Amino acid sequence: MTELDQPQKTLLLTGVSRGIGHATARKFAQEGWRVIGCSRQAFSPDCPWSGGESDHVQVDLSKPENTMEAVRKVKALLNGKPLHALVNNAGVSPKGPDGERLSTLDTDLRAWGEVFHVNFFASVVLARGLQQELSEGQGAVVNVTSIAGSRVHPFAGAAYATSKAALAALTREMAHDFGPLGVRVNAVAPGEVETDILSEGTDEIIASSVPMRRLGQPDEVANAIYFLCSDASSYVSGAEIEVNGAQHV
């Protein structure tokens, strides 16, 4: 029996409205999954998957009370059914007034807090709040980290980079803690991916630091995420897959 022959599975995906999130929602929907999406924006009718508007939770994950309320809304949408995958994709990376990288010397403390609430704390709040549903679904959690979590990046700021490094460590801790519940936890670490938030000068990074000499595509990251949520990776947990054209080597 293939996954398409089985009862419909359900994905909860944050940061669904653009880029990697949008490509991930499209991939899972094409594979027959129900997609419950979370984003700061209202649902767009342009999103190419069925049931999206009724399965959309509009939430600002920078505020802890909003994240906890989102858990309650997702539980209501699940209505007692299991959750088979949680993909923590939402992320923010503040810039300076002229779009410049913010370092440890000039990042406002409030910005640090917002970044960590969205990029780090929301991931564990959602997973903990939905642990029963994930366990019932023998589900998978995928945290979207970043190449910036393991090296100083010319565009990604200090708060973003450290939040992604923390998320990678959280992935290992969650794999250990959620494993006895039958839940696998992994991460994907994208590099330079062609989205609408690319910084000027990315072409120089591609030319000098990416052996494959091209940008990654959102669909390529979505495919890696799908693999980690599918039966094909049934004994993979605690891993972080680099999706960056060998930029990390």
N, C-alpha and C positions, 0 to 999 in steps of 0.2 A: 504494500500500500504506500503510495506517495503522499507527501504532505498535502497536496491538493485534494487527495481523496479523503483526508481526515476531517473531523469537525473543524469549523472555522476557528482560527487562533486570533488572539487579540494582542495588539501592540499599544503601549503608551509611549509617546514620543514628545519630548520637549524641543522647543526651537523649531517647530514644524513649518514655519511660514516662509522660509527662504533657504537658499543654498543647500548645504548637506542635508538639513532637515527635510526640505521639500523633496529632494531626490530620494531620501530614505522612505518617506511616506508613500511616494509613487511606487517604489520597488516592492514594498510589502503589500500594497494594495493590488499590484499586478500578480502577486503570488497568492492572492486570495485571503489575506489577513484583514481583519477589522482594525482600523487605525483610529485611536483616540489621540488627538493632537493637542498640545499646549503651546501657546505663544502669547506675547504681549498684545498682539494685534487681534482684531476680530477676524473670523473666518472669511477668506476670500472665495467668491464663487468661481474664480479661475482655477482653484485647486482641483486637479484631475483625479479625484477618487470619490467613490460614492459614500454617502452617509457622513461626509466630513463635517458639515455644519452642525448636525445634531450630536456629533462625537467630538466637538471642539470645546476646550476649556480655556477661556481667556484669563491669563494670570501673569502678574508681575512677580517673578521669582526672587527679586531683590528684597522682598519683604517676607520674613519668615511666616507671619500670620497668614499671608496669601498662599504660601506653599502648603501649609497645613489645611487650609480651606480647599485647595485644589485636590488634596488627597480625599477629602470627603466627597467632592464632586465626582471624582473618578470612581470611587466605590459605588456611588449612586448609578453611574453609567454602566458599571459592570453588573450591578443588580444580582450579586451572589455568584456570578460566573468567574472562572479563573482568569488570571492575567498570565500570558505566555512570554511576554518580553517587555522590558522597560529600557528605553534608550535615552540616556541623559545627554542631550545634544546642545541644549541652550547654553549660550556663552556670551559674555560681553568683554570688550577690550577698549577701555576709554583712551582717548587721544588728547593731546594738548590743543590749544586754541587754533593752531595752524595745521592740525593733523599730525603733529610730531609724537614720537614715542615718549611715554612717561616713565621715568626711571624711579628708583627707590628714593631719590633725593627730592623729586617734585610731584609725586603722586599724593593727592589729598587723601587724608585718612578716611573720609567718607566714601571716596571712590574705592579704596581698598575693601571696605565693608561690603559695598554693593557687588563688586566683582566676586568676592568669595561667597556671598549668599547665592548668587546665580550659578557660578561655575563649580562650586564645591558643596556647600551645605544643602542646596536643594536636592542634589543627587542622593544623599543619604536620608534626608527627610522623606522623599518619595519612596525609596526602597524600603525603609523601615515601616512607613505607614501602610505599605501594600504588601508586606511580607507574607501574610496569609494567602492573599490572592496569587502571588508569585509561586508560593510553595504548592498550592493546589494545582497550578498549571505546570509544575516542574519547569519553571521559566528560566529565562536568561536576562541578565542585566548587562548592558553595554554602556560604558562611560566614554564619551568622546573627549580625549585629551588633546595633546598637540605636540609637535616637534619642539615648540617653544618651552615645553616643560622640562627639557633635558639640556638646553643650551641657551645662551643669550641670543635673542633674535633681534635683527635690526629694526623691526617694526612693532612686534608684540611687546607691550609694556611689562614692567616688573610685576604688577599686580596680576595681570593675566597669566604670565609665565609661572609664577609661584602657585597660583590657584590650580593650574593644570598639573604641575608637579605633585601637588597635594592630592589631586584627583587620581593620579596614577598610583600613589601609595594607598589611597582609599580603596582602589580596585583590588589590591592584594588583600587588604584587611577584610573587605566584603566577601571575597572569594573564600576566605577561611571561615568566616562567620555564617555565611548563607549556604555553604556547601551541605551541612547536615540537614538543611531544609529541602534539599533537592534543587537548589537554585544555583546556576553557574553565573559568574561575574567576570567580565573581561573588559578590555578597552581597545579602542583604535586611536592611533595618534597621526592625524593628517599633517601633511606638510603644506606646500603651496598649492592651494586648490582654487580653481577658477570660479569665483563667486563675485558678487557685486561689492564686496568690502575689501578687495585687494588694494594694497597700498602702492603708491607710485614708487617705482624702483624694483618691483618684484621681478621684472624681466632680467635685471642684473643678477639676482639670486639664481634664477633659472640657468643663466649662461655660465655662472661660475661654480655653483654648489649642487646642482641636481644632475647626477649622471645621466638620467633619461632625457634631459634637456627639453622638458616640456612641463606645463602645468598639469596637475591632476584634475580630474573632472569629478563633480559631486557624485555622479553615478558610480564611480569607482570606489569611493568611500562607502556609499550605500551598499554596494555589493559585499564589502568586507563586513559591514554591520550585520547584514542579512545572514551571512555565513555563521557568525557568532551566535545568532538567535535560532539557527536551524538545527535539525537533527544531524547534519553533517559535522557539527562540532560538539557532539554530545559528551566528549570527555575532555574538552578544552575549558579550563577555568583558571583564573589568575594570570592570564596572558595579556600582553599589550602588543597589538599588531601595528607596525609602522606602515603607513600608507603615504609614501612620500617620494617614490621614484629613486630610492637609495640615497636621499639627501642626508640621512643620518649616519652613513658609513664614514 
